Amino acid sequence: MFTGNRLFRLLLALEFLLALQVVFTFWSQVGGQFHLDLMFWPWKFGLSLATAGLVTALTAQLIAVGRVKRGRLITLGTLLLAVILLAGIVTYYYHVNEPNDDQQDDTELPARVS
């Protein structure tokens, strides 16, 4: 499809950067920005790089002329779904273990001055 290997690599690099931005935007919208802020940074870093890398690898396999291997596509798709599922599990963990609000200690009546 692409005549130049350099152009192909450049487009894949741009797709990786775009996929990285989409992953963070989607994750903050679906999982909640607050939970993403609470999350330990290596989780966010690793899962987002893995997701963007797998999306780019899937695209590279689909575009490769004459070398499309169905088994590799299934493997990459399964890995992508596993990484997305792991991101959901990690986000749910941080949702369940989020810190308590300090606002809940207001059950006492305010002091009255007479």
N, C-alpha and C positions, 0 to 999 in steps of 0.2 A: 504494500500500500504506500509506504513512504520510500522514496528512492534513496534518501540519505540517512545513514546511521546516526549522524550527528544531530540532525533535525529530530529524529525519533527519540533520542536520549534527552534532548532539550525539552521536548513536549512532555515526556514522562516526568522529568524533574519539576516542570511547572504543574503537572497534574498532582504530584506528591504534595507540593506546597499548598495547592488549592484544597486537596483532600484533608490535609492537616487542619486548615482553617474550618472546613465544614465539620470535621469531627468535634472540635472544641465547641463550635456554635451549637451543634445538635446535642451534644452531651450536656451543655449548660441549660438548654431549653427543656430537654426531657428529664434529666436527673435533678435539675435545680442548681443554680449557681451557688447557693449557700453550701450545699453538700460538696460541690466541687472545690469550694474554698477551704473546707475542712479537711479535704483529702490530702494525704501525704504525697508530696510532689513526685516521687518515683512512680507511683501508680498512674498518675495522669500522664507523665512523660512516656513511660513504656507502653501503656495501652494505646495512647494516641499515635505514637510512632508505628506501632504494630498494625493498627487499623489502616492508617494512610499507606503504609508500605504494602499491605495485602491488596488494597484497592488498586494501587499502581501495578502490582504484579499481575493481578487479574486482567487489567487493561492491556499490559504488555503481551500476555498470552493470547488474548483475543485478537490483537492486531497483527501478531506474528504471522506472516504469510506462509502457508504450507506446513507449519510446524505446530499446529494446535493439537494438543494432547488432551483428550477428555478427562483422563485420570488426574492430570495436574490441575485442570480447572476445578474439578470436584474437590481435590485436596485443598486448594487455595480458598475456595468458597466455604468449606467446612471450617478451616482455620479462622476465616473472617467471622463466621457466626460464633465460634467459640470465644474469640477475643471480645466481641460485642456482648456476649452473655457474661463473661468475666467482668467487664466494665459495669454491667448492670448489677452484678452481685456485690462488687466493691462499693458502688454508689448506695445500694440498699444497706450495706453494713454501716456506712457513715450516716445514713438516715436514721437507723435504729439507735446508734450510739452517739447522737449529737448531744452537745452540752445542754443542760437545763437553763431555762431563762431565769434571770435574776428578778424578773417582775413577779414571780409567784410568791415571794416572801411578803407581799402586801396584805396578808390576811389579818394582821393586827389592826386594831382601830387606831386612828391617829391620836396623839396626845392632845388633851384639851386644857387650855389655860383658863383659869377662872379668877 
